[in-house]
Amino acid sequence: MKWFLTTFFFLVFLTAAHSAFAASDSKTCKFETGDIGTVIGHGETRNQAYGDAIEKCYMKREALFERARAHVVDVERGQDLIDSCSEMKCS
């Protein structure tokens, strides 16, 4: 009986540990924009995924701006790009 209870609790612990680690899979944040298309961010938490999506959005918009205007983004324009990306909501 002692062996049975030990095995039973070990299996319960193993199942609970597996569920905890499986639940820690990466989260995603996805939003659509009219100028650069779909942006998808990944992270361990929803906030990290949102931050990653904002960073990717900024990088894409910066590249689009520099390609279209043939000069580097200045500080003021960079702030505008960050603001426009941070206003997006994850779906």
PLY file of the C-alpha trace (Angstrom):
ply
format ascii 1.0
element vertex 91
property float x
property float y
property float z
element edge 90
property int vertex1
property int vertex2
end_header
0.00 0.00 0.00
2.87 2.37 0.81
4.41 1.72 -2.62
1.05 2.45 -4.29
0.62 5.78 -2.47
4.20 6.83 -3.22
3.77 6.02 -6.90
0.38 7.73 -7.01
1.70 10.98 -5.47
4.76 10.88 -7.71
2.53 10.64 -10.81
0.29 13.45 -9.55
3.36 15.64 -8.94
4.78 14.79 -12.36
1.48 15.67 -14.06
1.21 18.96 -12.16
4.81 19.89 -13.01
4.23 19.10 -16.67
1.10 21.27 -16.72
2.98 24.14 -15.10
5.79 24.01 -17.64
3.39 23.55 -20.55
1.48 26.64 -19.42
4.66 28.71 -19.61
4.80 28.52 -23.40
5.39 31.79 -25.16
2.56 34.25 -25.60
1.92 36.14 -28.82
0.71 39.61 -29.66
-0.59 40.18 -33.17
-1.95 43.32 -34.78
-2.67 44.56 -38.28
-1.40 47.84 -39.64
-2.23 49.50 -42.92
1.31 50.41 -43.93
3.51 47.50 -42.80
1.03 44.62 -42.61
0.77 42.13 -39.78
3.11 42.40 -36.80
3.54 39.44 -34.45
5.45 39.65 -31.18
6.48 36.76 -28.94
7.40 36.62 -25.27
7.06 34.66 -22.05
4.26 36.97 -20.89
1.66 38.98 -22.73
3.48 42.22 -21.84
6.77 40.92 -23.23
5.00 39.83 -26.40
3.45 43.31 -26.68
6.87 44.92 -26.21
8.36 42.66 -28.88
5.53 43.54 -31.28
6.08 47.27 -30.67
9.80 46.88 -31.34
9.16 44.95 -34.58
6.56 47.52 -35.65
9.03 50.35 -35.05
11.80 48.61 -36.96
9.51 47.96 -39.94
8.20 51.53 -39.99
11.70 52.94 -39.65
12.89 50.83 -42.59
9.86 51.88 -44.65
10.47 55.56 -43.87
14.16 55.37 -44.73
13.46 53.48 -47.96
10.78 55.96 -49.07
12.61 59.17 -48.08
16.24 58.05 -48.53
17.42 59.55 -45.23
17.64 58.50 -41.60
14.82 58.91 -39.10
15.41 61.87 -36.77
14.55 61.84 -33.05
11.18 63.57 -33.38
10.02 61.29 -36.21
11.31 58.28 -34.24
9.14 59.30 -31.28
6.13 59.58 -33.60
6.81 56.08 -34.92
7.11 54.66 -31.39
3.87 56.39 -30.36
1.99 55.05 -33.38
3.21 51.51 -32.70
2.46 51.62 -28.98
-1.17 52.64 -29.64
-1.86 49.28 -31.33
-3.86 46.63 -29.45
-3.12 42.91 -29.52
-5.73 40.65 -31.02
0 1
1 2
2 3
3 4
4 5
5 6
6 7
7 8
8 9
9 10
10 11
11 12
12 13
13 14
14 15
15 16
16 17
17 18
18 19
19 20
20 21
21 22
22 23
23 24
24 25
25 26
26 27
27 28
28 29
29 30
30 31
31 32
32 33
33 34
34 35
35 36
36 37
37 38
38 39
39 40
40 41
41 42
42 43
43 44
44 45
45 46
46 47
47 48
48 49
49 50
50 51
51 52
52 53
53 54
54 55
55 56
56 57
57 58
58 59
59 60
60 61
61 62
62 63
63 64
64 65
65 66
66 67
67 68
68 69
69 70
70 71
71 72
72 73
73 74
74 75
75 76
76 77
77 78
78 79
79 80
80 81
81 82
82 83
83 84
84 85
85 86
86 87
87 88
88 89
89 90
